[in-house]
Amino acid sequence: MHCPFCRNTDSRVTDSRTSEDGSAIRRRRQCPECGKRFTTSETASLTVIKRSGVTEPFSREKIVSGVGKACQGRPVSDGDLAVLAQQVEEIIRSSGAAQVEAHEIGLAILEPLRELDEVAFMRFASVYQGWESLEDFESAIGALRASSNIPAEDKQA
């Protein structure tokens, strides 16, 4: 870390604090050469490995955009999508890996989306998991019914 005042390559950390969302660390530093203090912010980078092998930085906006398509016409607000994207990022970061495959992000989206809106979940899962037949939909609906412990006749209205 270079001092922004005298460009000295050494500095001493005087205080460290984690940001409110836990994604960054704010450090107060002091230069031993000039004595001036400055603040740094450290974040762990998260890289996504796409199917093609290309890597790109993780983006909450891409999650909001992709899931937003599945939520069109549903009672899901932009705030709900932002919270979902944050939940997904927390799930991914909790693995501790600096690189994650795009497929793992899709898997991390499924459960929070199911809790948010079951219809949007079915839309997203059908595309993401490549369902090709009515049986795929029926088995997913059966799994949803089983997980919510509501009998099939009560779900139909």
Buried (B, 14 or more C-beta within 10 A) or exposed (E): BEBBEEEBEEBEEEEEEEEEEEBBBEBBBBBEBEEBBBEBEEEEEBEBBEEEEEEEEBBBEBBBEBBBEBBEEBEBEEEBBBEBBBBBBBBBBEEEEEEBEBEBBBBBBBEBBBEBBBEBBBBBBBEBEEBEEEEBBEEBBEEBBEEEEEEEEEEEE
